[in-house]
Amino acid sequence: MPLTSSSSLTGSGWNVRIIGFPMDLGAGRRGVDMGPSAIRIAGVSDKLRALGYNVIDAGDIEIRTAESQEIEDPKLRYLPEISKACTLLAAEVEAALDHDEFPLVLGGDHSMSIGTLAGIAAHCKRTDKRLGVIWIDAHTDINIPETSPSGNIHGMPVAVSLGYGPKELTAIAGDFPKLLPHQLVYIGLRSVDEGERSLIRKLKIEAHTMADLDKHGVHRLIMKAVTSLRAKVDHLHVSFDLDSVDPMVASGVGTPVPGGLTYREAHLIMEAIADTGYMASMEVAEVNPILDNKNASAEFAADLIASSMGKRIL
């Protein structure tokens, strides 16, 4: 169910289903598996209830830890378990949408998007909707195994969703591309591998770097993005990686990169997305409590979620 614009007074009567994805297998650093718990502790449910939403917490997807398994392919680290977990996540997300609920997925590393987008795409395919994605991240996450410098699958979810990569991932929830290049917009990029750069250019994906935001203004570019997508899609999904924010604002992230969004820029982006009234799902990735200071980054993430769902100063 798409959220209405912030001109509405409340989210009364709408169900938000929280799904935790406590995964760090796709990342090169441990700790983001505790992200869902940290965001819950930061009060995300209470913040959404205060806005008038009915919140159902579905708990966490069950995922085996790294210690209980071996790496079979260094180019696709922990592929079997990631495939299994993302298949479970896709089913949960699809079921939530089928019941007119708003799925809010809390991660976990960004490999979660393979499951989230697969579930949304399966629902959209059956209901004749067009999926669009705003990907807010320091990274493009569009590596394939041949271009990945690490073999970490959290750097591959966009490529997988576009149909590039192993069948164990691309065929989750159906053997079809989950996303089309013209239905994807990147916001806040500042760390892109050469192989990723080539694929983005080849596919002509709309991408706005931090330099673009500095030159042209955050509000202008996010409005350009949501306006261009509005004509192409019916279901807007927002994938927010907390490392899109500057580490001075949010230090507890999986892969920090200096020079990111400021506190106000991040909130402005989420408020602008909420104003469109057609966001219908969201995920927040890469919150790492091990690197955080008194859960401040998770609290910031919870506040951003609230901004994306209608919270305003006045």
URQUIKA-V797725 format. One record per backbone hydrogen bond with DSSP energy under -0.5 kcal/mol. NH is the residue of the N-H (numbers start at 1). CO is the residue of the C=O. Records with the same first field share a line. If there is no record, write none. Layout:
NH->CO, CO
//
This chain:
3->279
8->5
11->51
13->52
14->11
16->14, 54
17->15, 102
18->16, 56
19->104
20->59
21->106
23->21
27->24
34->31
35->32
38->34
39->35
40->36
41->37
42->38
43->40
44->39
47->43
48->44
49->45
50->46
51->47, 48
52->49
53->48
54->14
55->53
56->16, 54
57->55
58->18, 56
61->20
68->65
69->66
72->70
76->73
77->151
79->76
82->78
83->79
84->80
85->81
86->82
87->83
88->84
89->85
90->86
91->87
92->88
93->89
94->90
95->91
96->92
97->93
98->94
99->95
100->97
101->96
102->15
103->101, 280
104->17
105->103, 282
106->19
107->105, 284
108->21
109->23
112->109
113->110
114->111
115->111, 112
116->112
117->113
118->114
119->115
120->116
121->117
122->118
123->119
124->120
125->121
126->122
127->123
128->124, 125
129->124
131->129
132->235
133->183
134->237
135->133, 185
136->134, 239
137->135, 187
140->191
143->155
147->144
148->144
154->26
155->152
156->153
158->141
159->141
160->156
161->157
162->158
163->160
164->159
169->166
170->166
171->167
172->169
174->171
176->170, 174
178->161
179->161
183->180
184->181
185->133
186->206
187->135
188->208
189->208
190->138
191->138
197->193
198->194
199->195
200->196
201->197
202->198
203->199
204->200
205->200
206->184
208->186
209->207
210->189
213->209
214->210
215->211
216->212
217->213
221->217
222->218
223->219
224->220
225->221
226->222
227->223
228->224
229->225
230->226
231->227
232->229
233->229
234->130
235->130
236->234, 278
237->132, 235
238->281
239->134, 237
240->238, 283
241->136, 239
242->240, 285
244->241
245->242
246->261
249->246
250->246
253->251
254->286
261->244
266->262
267->263
268->264
269->265
270->266
271->267
272->268
273->269
274->270
275->271
276->272, 273
277->273, 274
280->236
281->236
282->103
283->238
284->105
285->240
286->108
287->107
288->252, 286
289->31, 287
291->288
292->289
294->292
296->293
299->295
300->296
301->297
302->298
303->299
304->300
305->301
306->302
307->303
308->304
309->305, 306
310->307
311->306
//
